[in-house]
Amino acid sequence: MSDPDATTPADGRDGRTLFENIEQSGLDDAETYIIHRGATCFALLNAYPYTSGHLMVLPRRAVTTLNGLTDEEHDELWAMVRDAVAAMESAFSPGGVNVGLNLGPAAGAGVPDHLHVHVVPRWVGDTNFTTATANLRVLPIALGESWRRLRDVWPG
């Protein structure tokens, strides 16, 4: 069921959100790090990842709440999250995977105007305080390599 108030105001760039601008940029997916495109949703690498392979799955349309998703968006979003976890496990062999949403600024959403599901590979002992203490991210695998690995094993 759809919540008509769940769409968001424009961010000043052609009336589109950050993620809509990325998805509709016309750039090659290798430049935008879009891993997969579906009819209503897409998956892309996080440009500021917590660890190598950190990706997001989101609707193409700007929606702020889960209730704002159409049935088609809802179904594709969660199917794509399932595919993202499968690709993550195949590409990186993590010890586990975090899947989650931060809905709204109070929940820690960095981009609160466009719902997105984080899929983050995890390994025992991978926790570090570099981000918290130095505002720095250490990535053993470059974004382009993470994109290639995930794209190569995406289901379907």
FENZIDA-V476087 format. One record per residue. N is the residue number from 0. RES is the residue in three letters. BURIAL is 1 if it has 16 or more other C-alpha atoms within 10 Angstrom, else 0. Layout:
N & RES & BURIAL
N & RES & BURIAL
This chain:
0 & MET & 0
1 & SER & 1
2 & ASP & 0
3 & PRO & 0
4 & ASP & 0
5 & ALA & 1
6 & THR & 1
7 & THR & 1
8 & PRO & 0
9 & ALA & 0
10 & ASP & 0
11 & GLY & 0
12 & ARG & 0
13 & ASP & 0
14 & GLY & 0
15 & ARG & 1
16 & THR & 1
17 & LEU & 1
18 & PHE & 1
19 & GLU & 1
20 & ASN & 0
21 & ILE & 1
22 & GLU & 1
23 & GLN & 0
24 & SER & 0
25 & GLY & 0
26 & LEU & 0
27 & ASP & 0
28 & ASP & 1
29 & ALA & 0
30 & GLU & 0
31 & THR & 1
32 & TYR & 1
33 & ILE & 1
34 & ILE & 1
35 & HIS & 1
36 & ARG & 1
37 & GLY & 0
38 & ALA & 0
39 & THR & 1
40 & CYS & 1
41 & PHE & 1
42 & ALA & 1
43 & LEU & 1
44 & LEU & 1
45 & ASN & 1
46 & ALA & 0
47 & TYR & 0
48 & PRO & 1
49 & TYR & 1
50 & THR & 1
51 & SER & 1
52 & GLY & 1
53 & HIS & 1
54 & LEU & 1
55 & MET & 1
56 & VAL & 1
57 & LEU & 1
58 & PRO & 1
59 & ARG & 1
60 & ARG & 1
61 & ALA & 1
62 & VAL & 1
63 & THR & 1
64 & THR & 1
65 & LEU & 1
66 & ASN & 0
67 & GLY & 1
68 & LEU & 1
69 & THR & 1
70 & ASP & 0
71 & GLU & 0
72 & GLU & 1
73 & HIS & 1
74 & ASP & 0
75 & GLU & 1
76 & LEU & 1
77 & TRP & 0
78 & ALA & 0
79 & MET & 1
80 & VAL & 1
81 & ARG & 0
82 & ASP & 1
83 & ALA & 1
84 & VAL & 1
85 & ALA & 1
86 & ALA & 1
87 & MET & 1
88 & GLU & 1
89 & SER & 1
90 & ALA & 1
91 & PHE & 1
92 & SER & 0
93 & PRO & 0
94 & GLY & 0
95 & GLY & 0
96 & VAL & 1
97 & ASN & 0
98 & VAL & 1
99 & GLY & 0
100 & LEU & 1
101 & ASN & 1
102 & LEU & 1
103 & GLY & 1
104 & PRO & 0
105 & ALA & 0
106 & ALA & 0
107 & GLY & 0
108 & ALA & 0
109 & GLY & 0
110 & VAL & 1
111 & PRO & 1
112 & ASP & 1
113 & HIS & 1
114 & LEU & 1
115 & HIS & 1
116 & VAL & 1
117 & HIS & 1
118 & VAL & 1
119 & VAL & 1
120 & PRO & 1
121 & ARG & 1
122 & TRP & 0
123 & VAL & 0
124 & GLY & 0
125 & ASP & 0
126 & THR & 0
127 & ASN & 0
128 & PHE & 0
129 & THR & 0
130 & THR & 0
131 & ALA & 0
132 & THR & 0
133 & ALA & 0
134 & ASN & 0
135 & LEU & 0
136 & ARG & 1
137 & VAL & 0
138 & LEU & 0
139 & PRO & 0
140 & ILE & 0
141 & ALA & 0
142 & LEU & 1
143 & GLY & 0
144 & GLU & 0
145 & SER & 1
146 & TRP & 1
147 & ARG & 0
148 & ARG & 1
149 & LEU & 1
150 & ARG & 1
151 & ASP & 0
152 & VAL & 1
153 & TRP & 1
154 & PRO & 0
155 & GLY & 0
